[in-house]
């Protein structure tokens, strides 16, 4: 079974330079009240990372409050896996 190609950064309207998104930025981007049901905390969550979960990485050192971030490629992969589709500029205006 062939799968559809993963949309590129430009097609999704994401910034060109790659960076790490904060969880708050993703919540605002997707208009979600609670992002936690969709997250897999790297090195904290139990079990194997399932593709339907968004892998988050802790950037802070041990003993400091965690600073969770999501890589841009991971966000694109997750959005494609969850069924987000690319809309043209004209479709968004409706």
Helices and strands as residue ranges (DSSP letters): H 9-12, E 20-22, H 23-30, G 36-38, E 39-41, E 54-58, E 68-71, H 72-81, H 89-92
